[in-house]
Amino acid sequence: MDAKRIAADGLFLALALVVSYIEVLIPIPVGVPGVKIGLANAVIMVLLFFTTWQRTLLISVVRILLAGFLFGNPMTIVYSLAGGILSLFVMVILRKIRGFSVIGISVGGGVAHNIGQLSVAVLLMENARIYYYAPVLLITGTIAGIAIGVLTGILIRKLPKNLF
């Protein structure tokens, strides 16, 4: 790895961690635990558009682990990993399919993140009734996905193409 790549990866990891911390401070009162805007996903999406999915996955996983240890607990790490990995997988697929905008890719990622977290909760708690939260989470995932998609679209246009 060259120095420019290491510096860029460190910059984006630090930015994603700071955004994760800010998000911990913003409560969203929807009555469902764990609902967040997903601001760190904007950083991950920028990476997805500027570099490889493998590099994006590595930075995303490291961010989830560090944020979990710094601002959460082991369970938040499990839920975030499930949601984050499924979200990235869906966004990679949608990006390869022509016709999806940045906003569409973001919405797909937001919804997939919620489905991943719900599925892990169902498995861990052995209670399929947890899926009753799905409608609220799908709506909030869609709204957050739109917001993050708009933000990411702006960032992608403004950032220099030779960043990586």
N, C-alpha and C positions, 0 to 999 in steps of 0.2 A: 504494500500500500504506500502511496506517496503522501507527502505531508499535506497537500491540498485536500485530498480525500479525507484524511483523518481529521483535519480541522473542520471541514464542512460537516462531517458526521457528528463531531462533538458539538458543533454549533446547533445543529438541528435537534440533537438529543437534549441539550441544555434548554433550548427553546420549548420543546415538548414537555419537559419536566416543569418548567416555570408555568406554562399554561395549565398543566395538570394541577399544580398547587393552587393557582387562581381559581380553577373550577371547583376545588374542594371548598372554597370559601363562599361559593354562590349556591345557596339552597334553592331548589326548585320545588315548590309546594304542590305536587300533583297527587299525593296520597299513595304513591308507589315508591318503595325504597329503591335507591340507586339511580334514579333518573337524573341525567346530566345533559348538558348541551353537547358535549363532545368536542370541545375546542382543540384538544390535542390532535384530533383527527384531521384538522386543517393542516397541521404540520406534516402528518403522515401522508395526506393526499398530495401535498406539494412534492414530497419526496417521490411518491409514486409517479408523478408526471415528469420529474427531472432525473430520475435514476432507475435502477433495476428494482424489480419486486423483491429480490432476495435481500438487497441492501435495505430496502424499506422495511421488510419483515424483521431483520436483525435490529434495526433502530427501534422499531415499534415494540418488540419483545423486551429489549433492554429498558426502554422507557416504562413499560408496564411493571416490570420487576422493581425498578428503582422507586417509582411512584408508590407502589404498594408497600415497600419497606419504609419509605419516608413518611407517607401521608395516610396509609391504610393499615391493612392487616393481611394475614395469609389468605383469608377468604376473598378479599377484594382482588388479590392477585389472580386467584383461580377464575373468578367471574370475568375479570378484565382480559385475561389471556384467552378465554373461550370466545368472548365477544370480539376482541381485537383481531385474533387470527381469522375467525370466520368472516369478519368485516373486510379485512384485507384481501382474503381469497375472493370474495364476491366482487370487490372493487377491481381486482386484477382481471377477472373474467369480463366484467362490464366494460372495462377500458379496451379490451381486445375486440369486443363486439362493436362494430361501427354503428353510429347513430345515437350513442348515449352521450349526453353533455356532462360537464363537470358536476352540475347539480344532480343529474340522474345517477351518476356514479356515487355521489355522496349520499343520496337518499338510499340507494341499495346497500351501501356500507352501514348506514345508521340503523336500518331495519335489521340487517344481518347481525349487527352487534347485539341488538336487543334479543333476537331469537337465540343467539349463542348463549347469552347470559341466562335467559329463561330455561333453556334446555339443561344447562348445568345445574340450575336450582332444582329442577324437577328430578334430575338424577341424584343429587346429593340429599335432597329431602324426601325422596321417594314418594312424591305427591304430585300427580298430574294436574291437580286443581290450580297449581301455580300458573298454568297456561291461561287462567282467567284474566291475568294481568296483560295478556297479549294485546288486546285492542288498545288499551291506553299506551302501552309501550310502542306499538306500531304507529300510532298517531304522533307521539312525541318523537320517535325516531325519524319519521318523515319530516316533521317541522324542523327538527335540529339538522337533519340532512340537507334540507333546502338552505338553511342559514349558513351552514358550514360550506356547502357547495358554492354559494354566492361569494363568500369570503375567499375560498380557495381559487375561484376563477379570477378574482381581482389579483390575488398574490401571484398566480401563474403568469398573468400578463405583465405585472410590474417587476418581477424578479429578473435579473440578468440571465440570459440563456447559458452563459458559460460559468454558472455558479458551481457546477460540479466538474 
